[in-house]
């Protein structure tokens, strides 16, 4: 009586390997999406913490919005720090990492990843007066902060990982929609939604690379599977997919002048 051979045949092994490969091809993208969703949730929670600090500051300072920068170049993350108590000191003029960062950012240690709008959170070196809560008639409908792109690396020409502390809420970079009486609607192709990581030694970070760092940092960065997180002026946070944002509905504030002489929200969409 002959003994039956134990083990798998070559064909059986190849079938098993093929099945494993097919399952991996199906599941790996799902795992990647789940990981990115977890990062997005962390990013949302970080913005919520900033929103709480933003509103607590307003209550402590006669219902005025905090400045995005003082005359001494101290930035908003330092101003809101007593209410948040998180992050890493970036050299006395800002805080970074912790709640001030997004885990999906290409340079997580860079400062000012979340950016306030300069016409509401007025930089004091602009010479413009601070803005009161009453100047924003519908805070639940208007964006206050968004997550922007990176603006240069953290070595060479930008060793501190500095990034612009605010964004200008003017009409530049937004698509006019003729079907809606030429209102501004979402981003023009090439405006923002990018990262600039150029940091060659001896080169200014803002002028190195295409697109420039300003173009990356002054507009939303849709890094979460085509979505970006936005902090609204009433304190809630919402994720919006690219092409679903309206300048007139979500950014424009009537009769609110911009800093540095820019027209910003006071401009009429054209």
URRAMO-V884199 format. One line per field, one symbol per residue. ss: DSSP state (a for helix, b for strand, c for the rest). burial: + if it has 16 or more other C-alpha atoms within 10 Angstrom, else -. A space follows every 10 residues. Layout:
ss->???
burial->???
This chain:
ss->ccccccccca aaaaaaaaaa aaaaaaaaaa aaaaaaaaaa aaaaaaaaaa aaaaaaaaaa cccbccccbc ccccbaaaac aaaacccbbc ccccbbcaaa cccccccccc cccbbbbccc cccaaacccc cbaaacccaa acbbbbbbcc bccccaaacc cccccbbccc cccbbbbaaa ccbbbbbccc cccccbcccc ccccaaaccc ccaaaaaccb cccbccbbbb bbccccbbbb bccccbaaaa ccccccccaa accaaacccc
burial->---------- ---------- ---------- -----+--++ ++++-+++++ +++++++--- ---+++++++ ---+++++++ +-++-+++-+ --+++++-++ +++++-++++ ++++++++++ ++++------ +++--+--++ -+++++++++ ++++-+++-- ++++++++++ +-++++---- --+++++--- ++++++++++ ----++-++- ++++++++++ ++++--++++ +++++++++- -+--++++-+ +++--++++- --+++++-+-
